[in-house]
Amino acid sequence: MLELTCAGTAVAAKTAGGSRLHWEPPCQQSLASRAPSTALLPPRLDGHWISTGCEVRPGPEFLTRAYTFYPSRLFRAYQFYYEDPSCREPAHSLLIKGKVRLRRASWVTQGAMEADYHLHKVGIVFHSGHALLSVAARLNQTQAGRDCARRLPPARAWLPGALYGLLTARGELDCTAALGFSMHELSLVRVQRRLQAQPLAGPRLVEELFLGDIHTDPAERQHYRPTGYQHPLQSALRHARPCPACGLIARADEHHPPVLPAREALPLRLGGRWVSAGCEARPAVLFLTRLFTFRARGRAWEGRYHHFSDPACRRPTFSVAAAGRYSRGAPSAAVRGGTELAFRVTRARVTPRDAATTALLNGAAPGSCGGPGRWARGAERDVTATRGCRPLGLRLPHVEYELFKVERDALGRSLLFIGQRPTDGSSPDTPERRPTSFQAPLVRSPPQQNELPPDEPGASSLAPAGTRT
């Protein structure tokens, strides 16, 4: 949900209602799944990797991906773009060919490898005349783009299935920058294995490919070098199951984009607890887990972000808990199916969990983070009276403009998607800066004692944000 800027990194916060905070006890800080994972260093890229559903990039852009890496270091990548957030209305497809070379373990993002890549060819296939006009309009915004736009046919002469070049191997043509396209995601790579429990059967091996994150500001994407990850691709052979979209994406090509199964539009029922499904990574070398609780009375929320120094979330550095209230929701005009909310953080607590953070807080200026007295490792202190904690970049009171969405996965679990944080570490503190894409989803957790079950009358419930599926 809400995250606060924390010394150039993103820290999280949450809210509770009334005059009394209900801070989550340590026993409620567990992840939704404790399945262990193992990173492969160096990663083995060879094979076919696919999206497991419709992805949302800042903009918003809706897409699915299918990447194949060969032992020769060559790769072929498909990116399928859509008009809708359910990936049922194909707009255009990109065919990308090139070569990638793993270099060294990243000294910035622990657990990842840095890589170099070179593009040999990029082609585009339009699946409607409207899609052609949309891409041409984007190209016509610059002089270089106008030269590229003239290479495209007029909409009335569009031919279904025709492949138009955006980049050629000899360099006679390169329209990728004018279109705002890059493959910098290939410059940061992590391959991870984990076991998926299966009812009535033994555990199933799942392989995931994490590639570099996409900058939330489209103008920065040509220059940005990732330090975080996108939602992972999974092996076409060893993916989590059930996965209704996986076979469709694995068999697709630039002429036959996948049309994903229809999804039910769900109301935004927030009541209850939501937890991270695993260790999450953010740009600027952040590893964390999140736990949020929403309460029906007074539209109150509370939560904790637990920060770690390692990609397995085993070495804690500090935790932030916060409380406040959220506004009534309104359907998002930018992201169909999303709901716009505003969150106000009014109270917060901080817990240092390692020696370095404890020393940082003890060396802070008086009155900048909590009242008099020294900080102790593992001891939580209220920082509301000092209007936050300046050494961690946490300020109070604080308002953020958010984007939410609820979906149900193939296992029937409720997933809560919360707006993606700005890559530059800033805050969406104005309506214009509201996110247009999402972080990794949270999983609904069973209600605790004396907690209102999410589907009981009176639980926080907002009308469905959009009805298209």
N, C-alpha and C positions, 0 to 999 in steps of 0.2 A: 504494500500500500504506500504509505507516505515514507519518504526517505529525506533525511536532512543532510546538507553538505557537511562533511566532516574532515577538516584539515586537508582539503583538496580531494577527499574521497566522499562517497555517499554513505551516510549513516541513516538508520531507519528510526521511525517513531510511530506511536499510536496513541489512541485516546480512550478515555473512560468517562462515563457520565456521572452526574451528581457531584456532591462535594467530597466523595471518597473514592480514591483509586483502588482498583482491585488488581494488584500486580500479580502476574502469573508466577506461581512457585516454580522452583527449578525442575520439579518432576514433570512439568508440562512443556518443557522445552525440546522434546524429542522431535525428530524428523518424521515425516509421514512414512518413510521407508528406510529401514536400516540395512538394506542389501549392500554389501561391500562392493567397491569398484576398484579396478586396477588400471593405472595408466601405463601404456606401452611406450617406452623410450629406448631407442627411437621408434616413432610410430610407423606402423605398416599401412601404407595408403592403398596398396593394390586391391582392386575390387570395385564393386558397384555400391554406391551409397545414395540413399534416398531420403526425402522428407517423409515424415509419418503423418502429415496432415497439412492443412493450409497454413502458410506462414504469413505474418504481417510485419512489414518493414516500415520504418518512419516515412511519412509522406501523406497518406499511407500508400503502400504498395502491397498487393496480395500475390503470393507466388508459391510454387512448389519447385523443388530442385531434384535433379538426378545427376550425380557426378560419377564418372568411371575413371580410375587411375590404373595405368598399365605398368608392368615391370620396367619398361623402357623409360619411365618417368614422364611419358606423354599422358595427357588427360583429355577427356571429352566431357563437357558439362552442358547440361540442359537447364535453363531457367524458364519456367512457364509462368507468365503473368496473366492476371485475371481482372475483370471489372468488379468483382464482388468478393466479400470477405469469406465466402464459403468455397471459393475456387471452383465454381460451377460454370462461369461464363468466360472462356478463354479470350484474351485480348491479343497477345502476341507471344512468341517463343523466341528465345535466344539460343543459338548453337555456338558454343565456345570451345575452341581447341587450342592446346598449347603444351607447355612443358613446365614441370615443377621440380625443384631440387631442394631437399631438406638440407639445412645448413648446420645449425647448432641448437643446443638447448637455450631457450629464452632466458636472458638474465633479468628481464622485466616481469614476465608472467610465469611463475613457477609451475612446472608440470607441462609446459608447452614447448614446441619446437618452432624455431624461426625457419622460414623457407623463402626462396626466390622463385619467381615464375616468369614465364615469357609467353605472350599470346601470339599464336600463329594465325588465327582466323576467328572472327566473330560475325555471325550472320543472323538475320532477323526474318521471321515468318509472321505475317499478319493473319489473324483469324477473322477479321471483319474490317470493312471499310472505315468504321468509326475508330478502330484501333490505329489504323494507318494515319488518319487525320490527327489523332491525339499525339502520336509520336512526332509527326511533321511539325505540329505546333510547338512542341518542346524544342525541336531543333532550330526553328526559326527565331528563337530568342537571342541568338548570337550570330555574328557574321560567319564564323566557322561552321556553325550549325546550319545556316542557310545554304552554304555550299553543299552540305551533306543532304539537306532536304530536297535539293534539286535532283538528286540521284534516285529519289523515290518516285514511283508513279503517282499520278493523280488518283484520288479515291475511285473515280469511275473506271480507271484502267487497272485497278487492283485485281490480281489473280490469286485465288486461294491456293496455298501451298508453295507459292514462289518464294525463293530464298534471296534476300537482298543483303549485300555485303555491307558491314559496318567497319571491318578491319581486314586487311589482307596481309599475307606474310611478308611481302616485299616492301610494305610501307607506302604503297601508292595511295592508300586510303586508310584513314583512321578517324572515324566519327564517334568513337566511344566516349571521349571526353565531352564532346558536344551534347551527347545524350545523358551525361552524368553517370556513365557506367564504368566500373572498375572491378577487378577481381582481387583487390587487396586482401580479401578474406583468406586467400591462400597463403598469406605471409605469416600466419600464426596457426599452428596445427596441434591438435591433441587427439589421440585415439584412446578410448577407454573401454574396458570390458566390465560387465557386471552380470550377475545371475538374476533372472526373473523367476520368482516362485510361480508354480503352476498347480492349480488344483488337480488332484488325482494323477499327478505325474511328477517326475523329478524336475529340478530347476533347469531353466533354459538359458543358454549363453546369449547375451546381447552385446553387440559391438557398436560403439557410437563414435562418430567423427565430429569433433568440435572445430569449427573454423572461426576466423576472426570476426569480431562484431562490426556492424555497419554504423557509421557515424549518423547521429540523429539529425544533423544539419546537412542536407544534400550538397550544399556548396563546399563542404569540407571533405567530401568522400574521395576526391582525386588525390588528396594529400595525406589523408589520415592513415596511420599505421596502427592496426588493432592492438589492444592490450587486454580485451575481454573476448567473449564468445557469443555467437548466435545460438539459437536453438539447435541442438545437434542433429546431424543426419545419422541414419542408422544403416547398418549393412543390409543389403537386399536379401542376403541369405540368413543373417543372424540378427533379426529385429524382434522387438517386443511384440507379443501377440495377446489378443487379436488386434489386427491393424487393417481395417477395411480399405484404406487408401493406398497401402504399400504396393500391392500388386499392380494397381492402376498406374502408379507413378513409375514403377520399375519397368513396365512395358512401353512407356510413352516415348515419343520422339518429337522432333520439331514440327512435324506435319500432323501428329496425332497427340495433342496435349491431353493430359488426364483431366477428366471431369469427375470431381469427387462426389461421394454420396451426399445426399441432402442431410442437413442437420436440423434438429428441432431448435426453434428459438426459445430460449429459457429466460424467465424473469430473473432479475438480479436480487436473489434472496441472500442477504449477507449474514443473517443471524447465526451465531456459532463461532467455532474456532477454525482457522485455516493455517496450515503449516507448510513449510518447504518440503518438496519431495526428495531433496538431496542437497548437497553442498552447491551453492550458486556462486558464479564468478561475475564480476563487474569490471568495466574498464578501470584503469588506474590501479590495478592489482588489488582488487577487493575480493575476499572470499567470505561468504556469510550464509546464515540461515535466518528465516523470518517466521514469526508466529504472531497472528493477529486474532483478536476477538472482537466481534461486533455484538452490541447489545441493542435490543429493540427500544428500550426506554430512552427517550431523548436523543435517538440516533447517536449513541456513544460508541466509541471504539477504544481499544487499548492494544498494545503489542510490544514486542521485543525484537530487536535485531542483534544477533550474536555474530561478532566479527572474528575472523581467524587469520593466521599468517600462512596457511597452507591450503592447497586445492582440495584436500580431503576433509577440511574443517575439523581437524583434530587438535590444533594448537590455538586456543582462544586468546584474543588480545583485549577485547572489551565488549561490553554489551550496553545498549541504549534502550531504555523503556520510555514510552511517552503516552500521553492520554489527551483526549479532546473530543470533538464532535464533528459530524459531517452533515452536509446539506442534503436536501432532497435531490434525487437524480433526475436528469433530463436526457432523452435520447441524443446521441451524438450525430451531428450532421456530417462530420468528417469521416467517421468510421462506423458504417452501418452495423448494427448489432451491439455497439458499445454504448455505455452510459456515462455521462459527465457528472462529476461530483466535485465538491470543494471540501477540503479537510482543514480543520484548525487544530493546531497542537498548542495546548496551554500548560501542560505539566510534563516534566521529564525527570528521569533518574539515570545515573551512569554507574557502571560497575567496571573498574579496571580488572583485568584477568591475567595480566603478565607484568613483569617487573618494569619493562620499558614504558608502558602506558601509565603505570603507577607513578614512575619518576616524572613523566611529562606533566601529569596533573599536579603533583606536589611542587613542581617548579613554576607553575602558572602564577600570574599576578593575582594578588589577593582580590577576592570578589569577582573573579572572571569565570569561576566554575565551582559552584557550591559555597557553603558558608565556611566559617573558621574551622580549623582542624586539619590534620593530615589525612590524606587518602591511604587506604590499606588495600592490598590486593584481595579481591573477592568480596569486598564490602561495598554495598550499594548506597549511594548518597543522592539526595534530592538536589537538583540544580535549578528548580523553578524560581527561587528567590533571586538568583543571579541572572535571570533571563537567559538561561541556557548554559553552555560550556564553550567559551571561546577557543580554548586549545583544540577542541574537537570540531569546531565550526558549527556547533549546535546553538541555534538562537530561538528564543521564545518571546512572545507568541509568534506563531508562524502559520501561514496559510498556503496550501498548495492546491492546484487545479488538476484533477485526476481524471483518468479514463479507466473504466471497469468493464469487465465482461465475464459471464459465467457460461461454461460449457460442461457437457458430460462426455467422458471419454468412453472408449470401447468396452471398458470394464465396468461401466456404470458409475464411476466416481465423479463427484462434482469438483470442477476445477475453477479457480478464481484467477482471472488474468487482470493484472494491475499495470498501469501505464509505465512504459520504459523511461528510465531516467535519462536526462540530457547527457551526452557523452562528455561534454566539457566540465561536468561536475556541478553545474549551476542547478537552480531550482525552478520548477514550473510554477512560479509565484504570480503569474498573470494569466488570464484566460487565453491570451495569444500564444503562450508557451505550453499549453496543455499537450500532453503526449498524443501521438497518433499511432503508436505501436505498443507492444506489451512485453513485460518481463516473463521469465519462466513462471508457469502457473503454480499456484498454491493448491493444496488438496484439503478438502473439508475433513476435519477430525471429529470423531464422536463427541457429543456434548459431555462436559464434566458435571460433577455433582452440583446441584443448585443452579445450573445454567440452562437457559431456555433452549430447547431443541430448535433447530433452524426452521422446521416446517410447522411448528405450532402456531396457532393464531396469535398475532401480536409480534411475531418475529419480524426483523427488518426485511421488508420486501418492497422492491421497486418494480414498476411496470416494465414489461419487456421493452428493451431499447431497439426498436425495429423488428419487423416481422418477416423479412426475407430470409431464406435459408439457402 
